[in-house]
């Protein structure tokens, strides 16, 4: 348990908020109002930028911020006692190193599952009816219909992989437009069967689904879940949606599946190596710097007409941002008061 702070200490406690893009200032302002010594740091957290937390008691990180052992050693040296993840994911946090350094790690386990689930449907609908291509054509004065044929999604089969909070909501949304629902999860959720869905084995889901939407966390058991072997089992022309974690999909195998026509389309809100790209603006930097971050796999993906990539923005709604901030404040207040830490993340030891 953390050492409690006095009311005077509470107002003086400093939180260094990394990856503070413009929208983050507005999102996290309520935290700064409660803890006015806190400050924003625009760059994402890395071994180079970690020392910018100097003077902070806690750091607030986002999903692609680096909290490796090297970074945590910097935090420890600077006197940081707490890592506040303003997201659900924590796969870039070295939990064992944090525990060894005496630094607690808290997260926001859920903020708006509806936002992510709705985004998954949006990607699927856009890809099916080729709205991204329609938009580009019409702007150029091309009103031809050839190459724009989609399918009725009603009566087609949606395969939901992962039926936690987001997966169940996604299932209900896809079911709501008349799709047949099949699902896979190690832990079955009664809500799926209650809405008329059917749990199947993963190989069966790959083979039967017209649309597949991934909603599982990134674990050793789920890394590269979508790979050459699983793609080979999928129905030709399947639409693949990933609004969960980039590491679930092996990018080189996805590219092969798309080029071969086995996968009809892919909608990705996440990417295997997104930490080098996402949440950054490369349009205003010099070409040499930009090329250092060039990713040929990502370039190949985005060059395909049947791929849509959004920059890890599925969560990005007003409601989600409000929930992230309020939960982060609650996490911090529990720590300050020496209370049990509701959303603490601890390392798993086998």
BATIZA-34156 format. One record per atom (N, C-alpha, C, CB): residue in three letters; x, y, z. Coordinates in pm, whole numbers, plus 50000, padded with zeros to 5 digits. Glycine has a CB too. Layout:
# BATIZA-34156
ALAXYZ;...
END
This chain:
# BATIZA-34156
UNK500854988050000;UNK500005000050000;UNK500895012450000;UNK499045000150124;UNK500445022549928;UNK501225034849922;UNK501125042450053;UNK500755043549806;UNK502115050650080;UNK502085059350197;UNK501075070350172;UNK503485065250228;UNK500185073050270;UNK499165083250251;UNK499795097150256;UNK498055081950357;UNK499095106550195;UNK499565120350189;UNK498625129250272;UNK499635125350042;UNK499145139850326;UNK498325149450399;UNK497555157950299;UNK499205158450492;UNK496485164850343;UNK495765173750251;UNK496675183950183;UNK494665180950325;UNK497685188850257;UNK498605198450198;UNK499425191850087;UNK499545204250306;UNK499885179450115;UNK500655172250014;UNK499795169849889;UNK501165158850070;UNK498505167449910;UNK497615164049800;UNK497615174949693;UNK496205161849852;UNK497485187349737;UNK497425198049639;UNK498785200549573;UNK496935210749705;UNK499855196249639;UNK501185198249585;UNK501655186649499;UNK502155200549697;UNK500945175549503;UNK501385163849427;UNK501425167049278;UNK500445151849454;UNK502525163649215;UNK502725167049074;UNK502585154548987;UNK504115173349054;UNK501815155948880;UNK501665145348782;UNK502215150348649;UNK500165140948768;UNK503155143048592;UNK503685146348460;UNK502875138548356;UNK505215142848449;UNK502155145848271;UNK501245139748174;UNK501925139248038;UNK499905147548166;UNK502375127447999;UNK503085125547872;UNK502105124347755;UNK503995113047879;UNK502645125047634;UNK501865124047510;UNK500705133847511;UNK501325109647490;UNK501005146147553;UNK499965156147575;UNK499705164147447;UNK500355165547689;UNK499045157647351;UNK498595164847233;UNK497515174847273;UNK498075155047125;UNK497105183047180;UNK496175193847211;UNK494915188847279;UNK495815201347085;UNK494325178047227;UNK493075173147286;UNK493285168247428;UNK492485162047201;UNK494505163747461;UNK494795158547594;UNK494735169647698;UNK496165151847597;UNK495145181747661;UNK495085193047754;UNK493655195347802;UNK495635205847687;UNK492725195047708;UNK491315196847745;UNK490795184847822;UNK490455199247620;UNK491165172647775;UNK490705160347840;UNK491135159647986;UNK491225148247765;UNK492405162648012;UNK492975160548146;UNK492995173048233;UNK494365155248133;UNK492385183948186;UNK492385196248265;UNK491735194348403;UNK491655207148190;UNK490655186448416;UNK490095184248550;UNK491095178348649;UNK488895175148541;UNK491995169848602;UNK493025164448690;UNK493985175548734;UNK493805153148620;UNK494365184048639;UNK495265195048672;UNK494595204848767;UNK495725202448544;UNK493285206548751;UNK492555215448843;UNK492595210048986;UNK491095216948797;UNK492505196849000;UNK492535190649134;UNK493945189849190;UNK491925176849129;UNK494905188149101;UNK496315186949141;UNK497105197449063;UNK496875172249115;UNK497015210049103;UNK497495221249022;UNK499005221748999;UNK497095233849085;UNK499765213649070;UNK501215213449044;UNK501555204548923;UNK501975208449169;UNK500565197748869;UNK500785188648756;UNK501125196448629;UNK499535179848732;UNK501715189548532;UNK502125196348410;UNK502085186848291;UNK503525202348425;UNK501955192548172;UNK501865184948048;UNK503235183847981;UNK500845191447952;UNK503475172247919;UNK504685169947839;UNK504225165247702;UNK505655159247908;UNK504495172947598;UNK503955169947465;UNK504515157047406;UNK504235181347372;UNK505815154247410;UNK506315142047347;UNK505795129447418;UNK507835142047347;UNK505825118347344;UNK505495105647409;UNK506655101547499;UNK505195094547303;UNK506385092547589;UNK507405088447686;UNK508345078247623;UNK506755082747813;UNK509635080447639;UNK510665071347590;UNK511875072847680;UNK511035074147440;UNK512905065147653;UNK514115066347734;UNK514725080347722;UNK515135055747692;UNK514505086947608;UNK515055100347588;UNK514245111047659;UNK515125103447440;UNK512925109147662;UNK512055119647716;UNK511675117347862;UNK510805120747633;UNK511905105447914;UNK511505102348052;UNK512025112448155;UNK511995088448089;UNK513265117548140;UNK513755127248239;UNK512945140248247;UNK515175130748208;UNK512075142648149;UNK511235154648153;UNK510235154248268;UNK510495156148020;UNK510085142548331;UNK509175141348445;UNK509785147148573;UNK508795126648467;UNK510985152648565;UNK511705157448684;UNK510795165548776;UNK512915165848642;UNK510785161948902;UNK509985168749002;UNK508605162949022;UNK509845182848965;UNK508215153348938;UNK506865147648946;UNK506825136149047;UNK506405142748809;UNK505675134749113;UNK505435123449203;UNK504805111749128;UNK504525127849318;UNK504135114849016;UNK503465104648935;UNK503595108448789;UNK501965103148976;UNK503495098448702;UNK503455100948558;UNK502155095248504;UNK504685094748486;UNK501605101948405;UNK500385097448341;UNK500735094148196;UNK499235108248350;UNK500565081448159;UNK500995076648028;UNK499825071847945;UNK502015065448044;UNK500025071647811;UNK499015066647719;UNK499485053347661;UNK498725076847607;UNK498685047447576;UNK498835033547535;UNK500185030347470;UNK497735029947440;UNK500755039647393;UNK502015036847323;UNK503225043147390;UNK501925041547182;UNK503055048747509;UNK504205053947582;UNK505055042347632;UNK503745062847700;UNK506365044447631;UNK507325034247672;UNK507525034847823;UNK508685036047599;UNK507215023647888;UNK507515022448031;UNK508315009748053;UNK506205022348116;UNK509385008647976;UNK510284997147985;UNK511124998148112;UNK511184996247860;UNK511924988048136;UNK512784987948254;UNK513705000248256;UNK513624975048258;UNK514235003948139;UNK515125015548130;UNK514405028348170;UNK515685016847989;UNK513175029848121;UNK512395041848154;UNK512025041948301;UNK511105042548067;UNK511635030448353;UNK511245029748494;UNK512425032948586;UNK510685015848527;UNK513615029448544;UNK514785032948625;UNK514955048148633;UNK516065026548566;UNK514585055148525;UNK514605069748526;UNK513535075048621;UNK514405075448384;UNK512345069348611;UNK511265073548701;UNK511665071948847;UNK509985065348672;UNK512255060648878;UNK512675058149017;UNK513685068549063;UNK513265043949030;UNK514655071448976;UNK515685081149011;UNK515085095149033;UNK516745081648901;UNK513995098048963;UNK513365111148975;UNK512345111649089;UNK512685114848844;UNK512135100449157;UNK511225100249271;UNK509775097449238;UNK511305113049341;UNK509505092349119;UNK508135089049079;UNK507645077049160;UNK508055085948927;UNK506435078149212;UNK505865067649296;UNK504705060249230;UNK505405073549426;UNK504225065649117;UNK502985060449059;UNK502975062448908;UNK501755067249122;UNK502535052048836;UNK502295053048692;UNK500795052048671;UNK503055041848612;UNK500215062548616;UNK498785062948585;UNK498615060848435;UNK498145076548631;UNK498125049248396;UNK497825046748255;UNK496425052048226;UNK497935031448221;UNK496325061448133;UNK495005066648099;UNK494415058747981;UNK495085081848064;UNK494445045747996;UNK493965036347895;UNK493825022647963;UNK494945035647772;UNK493265013147889;UNK493114999747943;UNK494394991447925;UNK491934992647876;UNK495084993547811;UNK496264985447780;UNK497474989247862;UNK496594986547635;UNK498274979347896;UNK499494981947972;UNK500624972647927;UNK499244980048123;UNK500554967847802;UNK501544958247753;UNK502914964747732;UNK501074952047623;UNK502994978147733;UNK504304984747718;UNK504884989047853;UNK504164996947627;UNK504254984247961;UNK504754986948096;UNK505444974548149;UNK503604991448191;UNK506684975848191;UNK507394964748255;UNK506944964148401;UNK508954966548243;UNK505944955948426;UNK505334955448558;UNK506304950348664;UNK504104946648556;UNK507154940948628;UNK508114935648724;UNK509134946348763;UNK508834923248667;UNK509584954048665;UNK510534964848693;UNK509874975448780;UNK511054971048562;UNK508594978448752;UNK507884988348833;UNK507734983548976;UNK506514991248772;UNK507394970948994;UNK507254965549129;UNK508594966049204;UNK506734951049124;UNK509664962449134;UNK510984962749196;UNK511394976949235;UNK512024956749101;UNK510914986749159;UNK511235000749187;UNK510295006949290;UNK511185008849058;UNK509304999149334;UNK508355004449430;UNK507355014149370;UNK509075011149541;UNK507115012749241;UNK506195021749170;UNK504895014149140;UNK506825027049038;UNK503785019549185;UNK502485013649158;UNK502045016849016;UNK501445018649260;UNK501275007748956;UNK500755009848821;UNK499225008448826;UNK501384999548719;UNK498535018848784;UNK497075018848780;UNK496625021448637;UNK496485029448877;UNK495465016548602;UNK494965018348466;UNK493495022148467;UNK495175005548383;UNK492955024648348;UNK491525027148329;UNK490975015048253;UNK491255040848251;UNK490355005548321;UNK489984993048255;UNK488894994448150;UNK489544983248357;UNK488035004348164;UNK486965006448065;UNK486595021248065;UNK485704997548097;UNK486375026547946;UNK485995040647938;UNK484795042747848;UNK487155049047888;UNK484775036747731;UNK483575036747649;UNK483635024947554;UNK483425050047571;UNK483175013447599;UNK483155001847509;UNK482265004347387;UNK482674989447583;UNK481265013147402;UNK480395016147290;UNK481175023147179;UNK479215024947335;UNK482075032147217;UNK482855039447116;UNK483635029747028;UNK483815049347184;UNK484325020247089;UNK485155010847013;UNK484285001546929;UNK486035002547109;UNK483204996646988;UNK482314987546915;UNK481664994446796;UNK481244981947009;UNK481235006846814;UNK480635014346704;UNK481665016946593;UNK480065027646755;UNK482895019346631;UNK483955021746533;UNK484185009146449;UNK485275026046602;UNK484124997546514;UNK484304984846442;UNK483224983246335;UNK484254972846540;UNK481984986146371;UNK480904985446272;UNK481144995546160;UNK479534987946338;UNK481575007746198;UNK481815017946098;UNK482855013745994;UNK482255030646164;UNK483925007746041;UNK484965002945949;UNK484404992245857;UNK486164997546027;UNK483654982745915;UNK483104971845835;UNK482134977045728;UNK482394961745925;UNK481254986245766;UNK480284991645671;UNK480994999645561;UNK479265000645744;UNK481985007345601;UNK482725015545503;UNK483435006745401;UNK483735024545575;UNK484084996245450;UNK484804987245360;UNK483854979545269;UNK485664977545440;UNK482754974845325;UNK481804967045246;UNK481214975245132;UNK480684961745335;UNK480804987645162;UNK480194995845058;UNK481195005344992;UNK479055003845117;UNK482485003545028;UNK483585010644963;UNK483395025844968;UNK483715006044817;UNK482935030645083;UNK482635044845096;UNK483875053545085;UNK481955047445228;UNK485025048445128;UNK486265056045117;UNK486615058444970;UNK487405048845188;UNK486355048344887;UNK486645049644744;UNK485585058344676;UNK486715035744676;UNK484325056844719;UNK483255065044664;UNK483545079844688;UNK481895061144727;UNK483975083044810;UNK484265096844846;UNK485355102644755;UNK484695097844993;UNK486425094844736;UNK487525099744652;UNK487095101444507;UNK488705090144660;UNK486305091944456;UNK485865092744317;UNK484985105044292;UNK485085080044280;UNK483995106944379;UNK483055117844357;UNK483765131344363;UNK481935117344462;UNK484725132644452;UNK485475145344461;UNK486235148044331;UNK486455144944579;UNK486595137444259;UNK487335139044133;UNK486405139644013;UNK488315127544116;UNK485085138544039;UNK484125139243929;UNK483845126043863;UNK484605148743827;UNK484215115043927;UNK483985101643872;UNK482755095843940;UNK485225092343892;UNK481665094243865;UNK480425089243920;UNK480085075143870;UNK479295098743886;UNK481075068343814;UNK480865054643766;UNK480675045143885;UNK482055050043679;UNK479925034443863;UNK479605024943971;UNK480455012243968;UNK478165021143962;UNK481165010043862;UNK481964997843851;UNK482994997243963;UNK482664997043715;UNK483124985544023;UNK484104983444129;UNK483604987244266;UNK485324991044100;UNK482324991044278;UNK481794995544405;UNK480754985844464;UNK481175009244389;UNK480634974144407;UNK479604964744452;UNK479954959244591;UNK479454953044351;UNK479014960244682;UNK479174954444815;UNK478224942844835;UNK478944965044923;UNK477884940044959;UNK476934929344989;UNK475954934145094;UNK477674916445037;UNK474754928145096;UNK473854930345208;UNK474484923745330;UNK472414924545179;UNK474674931345437;UNK475244925145558;UNK474184917345635;UNK475854935945648;UNK472924920745615;UNK471844913145676;UNK471944898545633;UNK470474919145638;UNK471814889645728;UNK471834875145707;UNK473244869545683;UNK470954871545591;UNK474244878345675;UNK475614873445670;UNK476064870445813;UNK476554883745602;UNK477234864345827;UNK477694859745959;UNK478804868446012;UNK478164845245952;UNK478604873746133;UNK479644881246203;UNK480314871846304;UNK479034893746275;UNK481624871646302;UNK482394863746398;UNK483084873046496;UNK483424854646326;UNK482694872446622;UNK483284880846727;UNK484304872646803;UNK482194886546823;UNK485544877046800;UNK486614870146873;UNK486914878146999;UNK487914868446784;UNK486474872947113;UNK486614880147240;UNK485304886347279;UNK487704890747230;UNK484674881047385;UNK483324885547420;UNK483284891747560;UNK482344873847412;UNK484274900147589;UNK484224908247710;UNK483274919947686;UNK485634913347749;UNK483494931047757;UNK482584942347747;UNK482454947847607;UNK483044953147837;UNK483584950647540;UNK483534956247405;UNK483014945947306;UNK484934961147362;UNK483484933747317;UNK483074923247223;UNK481584920747227;UNK483804910447253;UNK480994920647347;UNK479554918447360;UNK478754929847299;UNK479164916747507;UNK479214942147319;UNK478514953647260;UNK478634953247109;UNK479084966947316;UNK479824950047059;UNK479994948646914;UNK479084937846859;UNK481464945446879;UNK478974926746931;UNK478094915846889;UNK476644920646877;UNK478184904146987;UNK476194928246976;UNK474814933046974;UNK474574942946861;UNK474454939547108;UNK475574951046829;UNK475444960846721;UNK475364953746586;UNK476624970746723;UNK476264944446562;UNK476234936946436;UNK474954928546426;UNK477484927846424;UNK474554922846538;UNK473304915146541;UNK472134924246510;UNK473114908246677;UNK472224936746554;UNK471154946346534;UNK470894949946389;UNK471454958646608;UNK471874947846300;UNK471644950446158;UNK471274937546085;UNK472884956946094;UNK470974927146164;UNK470444914846104;UNK471464904146073;UNK469744918145981;UNK472674905146127;UNK473694895046099;UNK473554883046192;UNK475094901146112;UNK473944871546144;UNK474004859546226;UNK475264860546312;UNK474004846446138;UNK475154856746438;UNK476254858846532;UNK476884845746577;UNK475774866446653;UNK478194844646553;UNK478984833946613;UNK480144840546688;UNK479514823646503;UNK480624833846791;UNK481644840046876;UNK482594829646931;UNK480994847846990;UNK483764834646968;UNK484754826147035;UNK485364833647152;UNK485874821546936;UNK485494826747264;UNK486214831947379;UNK486534820247470;UNK485384842947455;UNK487674821147535;UNK488024810847633;UNK486994810647745;UNK489454813247689;UNK486504822547781;UNK485484823847885;UNK484184828347821;UNK485934833947996;UNK483194819847823;UNK481914822747758;UNK481114832947839;UNK481094809947740;UNK480384841247767;UNK479574851647826;UNK478104848747794;UNK479994865747773;UNK477274847647896;UNK475864844347877;UNK475144854347786;UNK475154843748011;UNK475644866747780;UNK474994876847698;UNK474984872947550;UNK475694890347715;UNK475984865647508;UNK476054861547367;UNK474924851947334;UNK477404854947336;UNK474734841947416;UNK473654832347390;UNK472284838647410;UNK473794820047480;UNK472184847947504;UNK470904854747529;UNK470464862847408;UNK471014863747651;UNK471424867947331;UNK471054875647212;UNK470974866947087;UNK472054886847189;UNK471004853647108;UNK470844844446996;UNK472124840646927;UNK469934850346898;UNK473254843746988;UNK474544840046929;UNK474944825946963;UNK475604849546976;UNK475954821246894;UNK476434807546911;UNK477944807646934;UNK476084798946786;UNK478374801247040;UNK479804799647062;UNK480324788046978;UNK480114797347211;UNK481444790146912;UNK482054779846827;UNK483544779346855;UNK481774782546677;UNK484194769046807;UNK485654768446814;UNK486244778546717;UNK486154753946784;UNK487464782546743;UNK488074793246664;UNK488204789446517;UNK489444796646720;UNK488594777246489;UNK488724772946349;UNK487384773546277;UNK489284758646341;UNK486304770446349;UNK484964771146290;UNK484594785646262;UNK483924764646384;UNK484964794646352;UNK484664808746330;UNK485404813946208;UNK485044817046454;UNK486694810546198;UNK487464814946080;UNK486764810545952;UNK488924809346085;UNK486254798245951;UNK485694792445828;UNK484314797845793;UNK485624777545843;UNK483534802045892;UNK482134805645868;UNK481854820545857;UNK481294799945976;UNK482694828745916;UNK482364843045927;UNK482604850645797;UNK483184849346039;UNK481644859445765;UNK481814868745653;UNK482544881345698;UNK480454872345591;UNK482354884745824;UNK483054895945887;UNK483594890946019;UNK482104908445907;UNK484874893846047;UNK485504889846173;UNK485944902446245;UNK486714880246150;UNK485554903846372;UNK485934915446452;UNK486674910746577;UNK484694924146490;UNK487884915746596;UNK488754911346705;UNK488594920346827;UNK490214911146660;UNK488364914046943;UNK488164921647067;UNK488804914447187;UNK486664923747094;UNK489994908947165;UNK490724902247273;UNK491944910447311;UNK491134887847231;UNK492424909247434;UNK493644916347474;UNK494874910047410;UNK493784916547627;UNK495974917347410;UNK497224911947358;UNK497944904547470;UNK498124923347300;UNK497994891547456;UNK498654882647551;UNK499594873547472;UNK497614874347634;UNK500504866547539;UNK501334856947466;UNK500494846947387;UNK502234849547563;UNK499324843347438;UNK498474833547372;UNK497694839347255;UNK497504827647472;UNK497584852747247;UNK496834858947137;UNK497714866347037;UNK495814868347192;UNK498994867647065;UNK499904874446971;UNK499904866946838;UNK501354875347030;UNK499794874346729;UNK499734868646594;UNK498594858546580;UNK501064862046559;UNK497474861546646;UNK496294853046634;UNK495864851746489;UNK495144858646718;UNK495934862946418;UNK495674862746274;UNK497024861846203;UNK494864875546228;UNK497244850346143;UNK498524847546075;UNK498214839145952;UNK499544840146170;UNK499254834745883;UNK499054827045760;UNK498184814745784;UNK500404822745702;UNK498404808045896;UNK497654795845925;UNK496164798645944;UNK498214789046049;UNK495844808946022;UNK494434812046045;UNK493784818345922;UNK494284821446164;UNK494524826445848;UNK493994832545727;UNK493614821845624;UNK495014842345666;UNK494414811545616;UNK494144800645522;UNK492794794045551;UNK495264790145528;UNK492374794345677;UNK491104787945717;UNK489894796845696;UNK491164783845862;UNK490114809645665;UNK489014819145654;UNK488274817745522;UNK489524833345669;UNK487014822345525;UNK486184822545405;UNK486764832745307;UNK484704825945441;UNK486874829245179;UNK487404838745081;UNK486584851645079;UNK487414832544941;UNK487264863045080;UNK486594875845075;UNK486174881345209;UNK485424874744990;UNK486594874945319;UNK486214879345453;UNK486684893645480;UNK486774869845558;UNK485884901045556;UNK486274914345603;UNK486814912845745;UNK485064924345598;UNK488054917245767;UNK488704916045897;UNK488774929745963;UNK490124909945883;UNK488294930546088;UNK488314943046164;UNK489124940946292;UNK486864947746197;UNK490054950046318;UNK490834949446442;UNK490844963046509;UNK492284944646415;UNK490054964046617;UNK490034976246699;UNK490554973146839;UNK488604982146706;UNK491384962946850;UNK491854958646982;UNK493334961847002;UNK491614943647001;UNK494214953046957;UNK495654955046969;UNK496334950846839;UNK496224947147090;UNK497324958646798;UNK497984956046671;UNK498674942546664;UNK498974966746643;UNK499234938146779;UNK499974925646781;UNK499134913246761;UNK500684924446908;UNK497814914646755;UNK496954903046728;UNK497104898346583;UNK495494906446757;UNK497564907446497;UNK497644904546354;UNK499094905246307;UNK496764914446273;UNK499544894846242;UNK500884894746183;UNK500814901946049;UNK501434879946167;UNK501394913546041;UNK501174922445927;UNK501624916345795;UNK501904935345949;UNK502764909845794;UNK503244904045667;UNK502264893645614;UNK504634897645685;UNK501684885645705;UNK500724875445661;UNK499414881845617;UNK500464865345775;UNK499014892645685;UNK497814899845644;UNK497994905445503;UNK497494911245742;UNK499144911245476;UNK499414916445342;UNK499324905445238;UNK500804923045338;UNK499914893945267;UNK499844882745173;UNK498404878645148;UNK500654870745226;UNK497604878345255;UNK496204874445242;UNK495394884445161;UNK495574872745378;UNK495694897245178;UNK495004907645102;UNK495384907244955;UNK495324921445160;UNK496674906144927;UNK497144906044789;UNK496634893744715;UNK498684906444785;UNK496544882444787;UNK496064870044725;UNK494544870044707;UNK496474858144809;UNK493854879444769;UNK492404879944758;UNK491694871144859;UNK492004875944622;UNK492434864444946;UNK491804856145048;UNK491034864745147;UNK492854847745122;UNK491654875845190;UNK490974885745273;UNK490434896645181;UNK491924891745382;UNK489124898845187;UNK488514908545097;UNK488814922845134;UNK487044906445092;UNK488914925545264;UNK489174939145310;UNK489604938645456;UNK487924948245291;UNK490314948845499;UNK490764949645638;UNK490574963745690;UNK492244945245652;UNK489954964745808;UNK489794977445877;UNK490574976946007;UNK488304980745903;UNK491584985446020;UNK492504984846134;UNK492534998046208;UNK493904981146087;UNK492234997546335;UNK492415009446419;UNK493725008446496;UNK491235011146516;UNK494374997346484;UNK495644994646553;UNK496594988046455;UNK495424985646679;UNK497884988546488;UNK498894983246397;UNK500044977446478;UNK499414994246300;UNK500594966846428;UNK501624959046498;UNK502764967646551;UNK502184948546407;UNK503234977146473;UNK504364985646512;UNK503925000246524;UNK505514984346411;UNK502725002546574;UNK502175016046574;UNK502905025646668;UNK500735015446612;UNK503635020346765;UNK504305029246860;UNK505305038546792;UNK505005021146968;UNK505765034746673;UNK506705043246599;UNK505985053746513;UNK507595034646511;UNK504655052446501;UNK503925060946408;UNK502775068546472;UNK503395052646296;UNK501905061346541;UNK500645067246584;UNK500835078146690;UNK499745056446638;UNK499885087346692;UNK499835098746783;UNK500935109046753;UNK499965094046927;UNK501495108346633;UNK502505118046592;UNK502095124246459;UNK503895111546581;UNK502535136546436;UNK502255143546311;UNK503575145046235;UNK501605157546338;UNK503675137446125;UNK504905137746045;UNK504825147645930;UNK505205123845992;UNK503705154645917;UNK503545163345801;UNK504355176145810;UNK502105166845783;UNK504725180045931;UNK505415192845946;UNK506895191445979;UNK504745200946054;UNK507445179345960;UNK508865177445988;UNK509615175245857;UNK509085165446083;UNK510915176445863;UNK511715175145741;UNK511715160745692;UNK513155179845766;UNK511975159145565;UNK511875146045502;UNK512845135845563;UNK512125147245354;UNK514035140145599;UNK515025130945656;UNK514525124945786;UNK516365138045679;UNK513935133345870;UNK513385128545996;UNK512205119245971;UNK512955140246085;UNK511375123045875;UNK510215114845842;UNK510645100945796;UNK509375121645735;UNK511665100345714;UNK512095087445659;UNK512675078145766;UNK513115089645549;UNK513165083945876;UNK513665075545984;UNK512535067346045;UNK514335084046092;UNK511315072246033;UNK510155065446087;UNK509385057745979;UNK509245075346155;UNK509935057345859;UNK509235050845750;UNK509085035945777;UNK509965053145617;UNK507905030945752;UNK507595016945778;UNK507065011045648;UNK506565015345895;UNK507845002445583;UNK507454997345452;UNK506224988445460;UNK508604989645389;UNK506064981045570;UNK504864972645584;UNK503614981345595;UNK504984963445709;UNK503714991945674;UNK502575000845690;UNK502275007845558;UNK502835011145802;UNK503305012045488;UNK503115018645358;UNK502415009245260;UNK504465023245301;UNK502804996445263;UNK502164986745175;UNK500694984945211;UNK502904973245183;UNK500404984445341;UNK499014982945384;UNK498164994645336;UNK498944982045537;UNK498625006645361;UNK497815018445329;UNK497745021245179;UNK498365030445401;UNK498565014545102;UNK498505016344957;UNK497395008044894;UNK499835012744893;UNK496844998544967;UNK495834989544911;UNK494454996044918;UNK495824976044986;UNK493674994644812;UNK492355001244808;UNK491314994844899;UNK491845001144668;UNK491594982744947;UNK490634975845033;UNK491084975545179;UNK490414961544983;UNK491864985445218;UNK492334986745357;UNK492035000745406;UNK493864983745368;UNK491485001545527;UNK491305014445594;UNK492035013645728;UNK489785017945614;UNK492885023445755;UNK493585024245884;UNK493175037145953;UNK495135023645864;UNK492705036046075;UNK492475047946158;UNK493535047846269;UNK491005048146219;UNK493955059446318;UNK495145060446405;UNK494855057946553;UNK495755074046391;UNK494375045946585;UNK494055042246722;UNK493065052446780;UNK495345041446810;UNK492045055446702;UNK491075065746742;UNK489705059946772;UNK490945076146633;UNK489575046646777;UNK488255040646801;UNK487655045046934;UNK488365025446798;UNK488485047647031;UNK488015051747164;UNK487595066347171;UNK489095049147267;UNK487925074147070;UNK487965088647080;UNK486575095047069;UNK488875094346974;UNK485845094647180;UNK484575101847191;UNK484615110647315;UNK483355092047196;UNK483725120447321;UNK483675129247438;UNK483435121247565;UNK482575139847420;UNK482525111647555;UNK482185103647672;UNK483385095547720;UNK481025094347641;UNK484125089847627;UNK485295081847665;UNK486345090447733;UNK485895074947541;UNK486615102247678;UNK487635111047735;UNK487245115447876;UNK487845123147646;UNK485975118347895;UNK485505122148029;UNK485675110648128;UNK484025126348024;UNK485355098548083;UNK485495086848171;UNK486965083848203;UNK484845074548108;UNK487835085548103;UNK489265083248126;UNK489775092648233;UNK490065084947995;UNK489435105448220;UNK489915115348315;UNK489365112748454;UNK489535129348270;UNK488065110048464;UNK487465108148597;UNK488025095748666;UNK485935106948585;UNK488245085048590;UNK488815072948650;UNK490265075048690;UNK488705061248554;UNK491005082448608;UNK492395085548643;UNK492465093848770;UNK493085093048527;UNK491575103348784;UNK491525111348907;UNK491185102449026;UNK490485122648894;UNK490225093549011;UNK489855084349120;UNK491025075549159;UNK488655075649079;UNK491745070649057;UNK492925062349085;UNK493955070049166;UNK493555057448954;UNK494185082449126;UNK495175090749194;UNK494715094049337;UNK495415103649115;UNK493435096949354;UNK492925100249487;UNK493005088349582;UNK491485105049478;UNK492775076349531;UNK492925064349614;UNK494375062849661;UNK492495051649537;UNK495295065249569;UNK496715064149603;UNK497105074549708;UNK497575065849477;UNK496655086849687;UNK496985097749779;UNK496445095049919;UNK496425111149726;UNK495235089349925;UNK494605086650053;UNK495075073750118;UNK493115086250035;UNK495905066150049;UNK496375053450104;UNK495305042750106;UNK496885055550244;UNK494295044150019;UNK493205034450012;UNK493595022649923;UNK491925041049960;UNK492825011549929;UNK493045000549834;UNK492935005849691;UNK492024988949858;UNK493815000949605;UNK493895006049469;UNK493034997349377;UNK495375006349419;UNK491855002449343;UNK490864994749268;UNK491394989749135;UNK489645003149245;UNK492124998149064;UNK492544994748927;UNK494044992348916;UNK492145005948831;UNK494634987049024;UNK496064984149020;UNK496354972248930;UNK496594981549162;UNK497474973048859;UNK497934962048774;UNK499224956748833;UNK498154966648625;UNK499264943848854;UNK500444937548913;UNK501034927148819;UNK500094931149048;UNK502324924548830;UNK502934914348744;UNK502424900448778;UNK504464914748755;UNK502384892048678;UNK501964878148697;UNK503204869448707;UNK501034873448581;UNK503274861548810;UNK504404852548827;UNK503914838048817;UNK505104855048964;UNK504624830248739;UNK504244816148724;UNK505054807548821;UNK504474811348578;
END
